[in-house]
Amino acid sequence: MSVFLSIEGLKHSYDGRQVLEVDSLELIEGEILAVIGPNGSGKSTLLRIINLLEEPVAGEIAFWNGARLSAMSRKEKRELSWQMAMIFQEPLLFKRTVRANISYGLRMHRVCKEERGGKVHEMLRMLGLEEMAERDAMTLSGGEAQKVTLGRAMVLQPRLLLMDEPLASLDVPTRKSLREDISRLVKEMGVTAVYVTHDYHEVLEIADKLAVLLDGRLQQVGKPTEVFGQPANEAVAEFLGAENLFEGSVMSCREGMAEIDIGGTRMEALCVQPPGSPVKVLIHPEEVVLLADSGDAGSARNRLPARVKDVKALGALVKVSLDCGFPLVAYITLASREEMDIEPGRVVTAVVKATSIHVMPYVGSGR
């Protein structure tokens, strides 16, 4: 797979205050890159720079056609920008029919009437909008309006689709439905996309690659499961909603296996930090296995006597808050709760494999 777009040494500032720093980032042709971070982290600024709407103070972007940002003329930028499409959080529609709205970009590109009609008809079909093609766009619901906005962008068959929190103002069921439409269309049409969001929950469903921006600086890039499973630092782990994140100290380390003290409790984990090192320890709740007694736990090295402090049903899963000498959260199934009679006050054994514990250097602020 070929590199579609690459960024090197990108920096941007407003009024002398640096708001964005991206040392290196590559976008592979045909993939969906999700960029996540809290409000003010530089996500929208990054999109605007890629879309040639702002000029960075430093750095280089190499585009799919071989053009480099530092060497492009105004005309080349205009031609390149016509190969991109952008969708914003709020639908931007005209007081015309759905069909006319989807057709707008094609008119701007001076596509002939016959070809334009065929493209619009096909996009209406792909999005299931045929029956509302003649409706006034101003009468649409938020989800319907954003779907029309998606159609208007995709009918142009852009090389690059940029999306700036396109689902943020929609309710949960509508977000899920439209997220599926975006993913399907991008893949079917062979478009490359950058999807900006502050909601890490939707990333696993839509993204091939994930980039985390915090305080304007790119912290980590990788497959979503890798980033969620092995965050690069404490700041990334906290942003991604880590529930079991502890301060610890490496007591001993031999051949990549360490004994780590967490609040007076010793646990074994894979670790390369030398003895005496302060660390942050991440234990994913779904990796914590609960046993009704201290029986067989397979090859797991860590068996912790625990008392159940609280139990909360979360749909198909149950969140169990434990006291193991330090607070620990486990997720179990409804069936497991009933089978083991998990209720507050119950004494259980919490089992965690050494390979399921992610250890990070502790630098105080996490940044």
ZAKOL-187402 format. One record per residue (C-alpha): residue in three letters; y, x, z. Coordinates in pm, whole numbers, padded with zeros to 5 digits, always signed. Last residue first. Example, Ala and Ser with C-alpha at 12.3 -4.5 7.8 and 13.67 -1.06 7.14 Angstrom:
<vexkols>
SER-00106+01367+00714/ALA-00450+01230+00780/
</vexkols>
This chain:
<vexkols>
ARG+01482+00291+02939/GLY+01245+00200+03223/SER+01528+00255+03475/GLY+01321+00486+03696/VAL+01147+00702+03439/TYR+00788+00600+03503/PRO+00543+00738+03247/MET+00311+00466+03120/VAL-00044+00365+03216/HIS-00229+00080+03044/ILE-00530-00054+03235/SER-00805-00220+03031/THR-00998+00106+02984/ALA-01041+00140+03361/LYS-01208-00201+03364/VAL-01064-00456+03607/VAL-01266-00669+03849/ALA-01112-00901+04106/THR-01358-01003+04377/VAL-01305-01339+04541/VAL-01185-01489+04872/ARG-01063-01849+04847/GLY-00742-01924+05037/PRO-00580-02113+04748/GLU-00848-02267+04523/ILE-01103-02128+04278/ASP-01420-02335+04306/MET-01624-02070+04124/GLU-01764-02309+03859/GLU-01452-02525+03855/ARG-01219-02234+03800/SER-01451-02079+03544/ALA-01460-02404+03345/LEU-01081-02427+03343/THR-01071-02077+03196/ILE-00931-01771+03374/TYR-00600-01587+03371/ALA-00545-01332+03648/VAL-00226-01232+03830/LEU-00213-00951+04088/PRO+00006-00906+04395/PHE-00067-00584+04589/GLY-00321-00533+04867/CYS-00535-00745+04639/ASP-00340-01068+04690/LEU-00405-01299+04397/SER-00218-01544+04175/VAL-00452-01740+03946/LYS-00316-01880+03622/VAL-00558-02129+03467/LEU-00614-02155+03095/ALA-00661-02442+02849/GLY-00319-02588+02930/LEU-00154-02377+03196/ALA-00314-02491+03525/LYS-00169-02321+03833/VAL-00356-02166+04125/ASP-00187-01985+04416/LYS-00265-01726+04682/VAL-00629-01648+04607/ARG-00753-01365+04828/ALA-00879-01045+04672/PRO-01140-00774+04729/LEU-01088-00530+04440/ARG-01356-00391+04213/ASN-01230-00120+03973/ARG-01480+00091+03781/ALA-01608-00180+03547/SER-01944-00084+03395/GLY-02107-00420+03454/ALA-01949-00634+03725/ASP-02269-00714+03917/GLY-02210-00890+04246/SER-01912-00872+04481/ASP-01892-01250+04518/ALA-01723-01540+04336/LEU-01627-01296+04064/LEU-01291-01287+03889/VAL-01229-01084+03574/VAL-00881-00940+03512/GLU-00832-00853+03144/GLU-00657-01186+03070/PRO-00391-01095+03326/HIS-00298-00774+03137/ILE-00277-00480+03376/LEU+00024-00255+03325/VAL+00081+00052+03544/LYS+00410+00235+03562/VAL+00382+00597+03661/PRO+00509+00854+03911/SER+00339+01189+03848/GLY+00182+01364+04147/PRO-00132+01460+03959/PRO-00069+01519+03587/GLN-00023+01230+03340/VAL-00300+01193+03080/CYS-00430+00854+03193/LEU-00731+00629+03150/ALA-00756+00429+03470/GLU-00915+00433+03814/MET-00758+00236+04097/ARG-00668+00326+04455/THR-00487+00068+04668/GLY-00203+00187+04893/GLY+00069+00014+04697/ILE-00078+00126+04367/ASP-00237+00472+04393/ILE-00384+00601+04069/GLU-00709+00788+04019/ALA-00711+00932+03669/MET-00956+00963+03382/GLY-00846+01178+03087/GLU-01087+01463+03157/ARG-00982+01483+03521/CYS-00675+01337+03689/SER-00591+01302+04055/MET-00349+01109+04274/VAL-00131+00969+03994/SER+00138+00753+04154/GLY+00207+00386+04100/GLU+00477+00133+04024/PHE+00337-00196+03904/LEU+00351-00432+03607/ASN+00118-00731+03622/GLU+00315-01014+03460/ALA+00426-00841+03141/GLY+00660-01075+02953/LEU+00721-00882+02633/PHE+01064-00781+02761/GLU+00909-00629+03072/ALA+00655-00426+02874/VAL+00922-00301+02633/ALA+01145-00186+02921/GLU+00851-00026+03102/ASN+00761+00198+02812/ALA+00570+00228+02487/PRO+00392-00106+02524/GLN+00013-00083+02487/GLY-00141-00427+02451/PHE+00168-00611+02328/VAL+00263-00327+02092/GLU-00094-00282+01972/THR-00153-00654+01918/PRO+00173-00679+01724/LYS+00085-00388+01492/GLY+00331-00107+01544/VAL+00692-00012+01609/GLN+00849+00080+01944/GLN+01186+00133+02112/LEU+01441+00092+01833/ARG+01777+00123+02006/GLY+02050-00142+02015/ASP+02008-00219+02383/LEU+01645-00309+02316/LEU+01493-00343+01969/VAL+01116-00390+01937/ALA+00957-00363+01592/LEU+00640-00557+01509/LYS+00416-00538+01203/ASP+00199-00797+01029/ALA+00401-01077+01185/ILE+00364-01456+01180/GLU+00132-01580+01452/LEU+00157-01285+01692/VAL+00537-01293+01671/GLU+00581-01653+01781/HIS+00544-01577+02154/TYR+00791-01286+02143/ASP+01088-01520+02114/HIS+01401-01311+02052/THR+01360-01340+01676/VAL+01425-01157+01350/TYR+01181-01192+01059/VAL+01191-00928+00787/ALA+01002-01024+00472/THR+00822-00889+00166/VAL+00740-01155-00093/GLY+00401-01181-00263/MET+00444-01550-00348/GLU+00132-01669-00166/LYS+00193-01439+00134/VAL+00557-01531+00185/LEU+00485-01897+00120/ARG+00203-01916+00376/SER+00389-01729+00652/ILE+00703-01937+00608/ASP+00514-02267+00596/GLU+00313-02175+00908/ARG+00635-02093+01093/LEU+00769-02429+00977/SER+00482-02616+01143/LYS+00498-02415+01465/ARG+00875-02447+01493/THR+00850-02824+01436/PRO+00595-02861+01716/VAL+00810-02648+01956/ASP+01151-02808+01894/LEU+01398-02642+01659/SER+01718-02444+01728/ALA+01552-02099+01728/LEU+01349-02151+01409/PRO+01545-01937+01161/GLU+01609-01651+01408/ASP+01773-01438+01136/MET+01536-01438+00839/LEU+01554-01182+00556/LEU+01340-01234+00245/LEU+01300-00932+00015/ARG+01184-00930-00349/PRO+01333-01275-00392/GLN+01146-01544-00587/LEU+01464-01750-00628/VAL+01267-02060-00529/MET+01208-01885-00196/ALA+01566-01910-00070/ARG+01629-02273-00165/GLY+01284-02365-00036/LEU+01352-02204+00302/THR+01680-02394+00326/VAL+01489-02713+00241/LYS+01247-02636+00525/GLN+01545-02578+00754/ALA+01677-02924+00670/GLU+01339-03086+00732/GLY+01313-02916+01073/GLY+01663-03019+01177/SER+01613-03377+01058/LEU+01745-03474+00718/THR+02027-03723+00648/MET+02278-03457+00534/ALA+02035-03343+00263/ASP+02088-03674+00080/ARG+01744-03782-00035/GLU+01639-03738-00397/ALA+01362-03483-00333/MET+01236-03667-00024/GLU+00897-03765-00167/GLU+00841-03426-00330/LEU+00907-03225-00011/GLY+00553-03102+00060/LEU+00669-02740+00074/MET+00463-02617-00221/ARG+00537-02934-00416/LEU+00913-02910-00372/MET+00886-02545-00475/GLU+00698-02639-00794/HIS+00954-02904-00886/VAL+01239-02658-00825/LYS+01080-02396-01050/GLY+01013-02646-01329/GLY+01365-02788-01319/ARG+01522-02441-01327/GLU+01315-02342-01630/GLU+01438-02648-01819/LYS+01799-02615-01702/CYS+01838-02245-01783/VAL+01868-01999-01493/ARG+02231-01900-01447/HIS+02172-01705-01123/MET+02419-01939-00950/ARG+02228-02235-01094/LEU+01904-02089-00957/GLY+02068-02055-00617/TYR+02166-02423-00613/SER+01834-02575-00723/ILE+01700-02612-00369/ASN+02018-02793-00272/ALA+02014-03013-00582/ARG+01656-03123-00514/VAL+01733-03204-00151/THR+02022-03419-00269/ARG+02387-03333-00215/LYS+02614-03288+00083/PHE+02549-02913+00077/LEU+02312-02730+00311/LEU+02343-02432+00546/PRO+02060-02476+00794/GLU+02139-02315+01133/GLN+01942-02011+01249/PHE+02002-01819+00926/ILE+01796-01762+00612/MET+01862-01469+00378/ALA+01757-01396+00022/MET+01733-01059-00150/GLN+01706-00963-00517/TRP+02069-01064-00572/SER+02164-00801-00312/LEU+02031-00530-00543/GLU+02260-00629-00828/ARG+02562-00641-00596/LYS+02475-00306-00442/GLU+02436-00149-00786/LYS+02780-00282-00887/ARG+02943-00145-00573/SER+02790+00195-00645/MET+02488+00321-00457/ALA+02448+00681-00340/SER+02434+00650+00040/LEU+02226+00331+00026/ARG+01949+00491-00178/ALA+01805+00322-00487/GLY+01440+00389-00565/ASN+01370+00030-00670/TRP+01203-00057-00339/PHE+01503+00052-00131/ALA+01579+00376+00055/ILE+01810+00329+00354/GLU+02001+00623+00498/GLY+02188+00700+00816/ALA+02536+00699+00961/VAL+02834+00469+01024/PRO+02641+00178+00876/GLU+02801-00028+00595/GLU+02779-00403+00640/LEU+02677-00689+00409/LEU+02425-00473+00223/ASN+02135-00703+00320/ILE+01975-00413+00508/ILE+02301-00369+00700/ARG+02323-00741+00777/LEU+01963-00749+00898/LEU+02018-00453+01133/THR+02331-00616+01273/SER+02134-00934+01336/LYS+01881-00744+01547/GLY+02131-00528+01738/SER+02018-00598+02096/GLY+02291-00853+02166/ASN+02053-01138+02238/PRO+01714-01007+02349/GLY+01479-00816+02119/ILE+01238-00876+01838/VAL+01209-00754+01481/ALA+00913-00906+01298/LEU+00802-00729+00982/ILE+00615-00950+00736/GLU+00419-00745+00487/GLY+00406-00761+00107/GLU+00537-00410+00040/ILE+00539-00194+00353/LEU+00856-00172+00562/GLU+00928+00163+00722/LEU+01143+00245+01025/SER+01285+00574+01152/ASP+01554+00678+01398/VAL+01706+00333+01439/GLU+02023+00325+01649/LEU+02238+00014+01673/VAL+02532-00106+01882/GLN+02728+00216+01935/ARG+03069+00140+02082/GLY+03362+00298+01897/ASP+03516-00036+01805/TYR+03183-00154+01663/SER+02917+00106+01594/HIS+02619+00160+01364/LYS+02348+00422+01343/LEU+02053+00464+01103/GLY+01872+00798+01117/GLU+01614+00702+00855/ILE+01527+00360+00715/SER+01255+00293+00460/LEU+01194+00000+00225/PHE+00894-00099+00016/VAL+00653+00178+00113/SER+00341+00135-00097/MET+00000+00000+00000/
</vexkols>
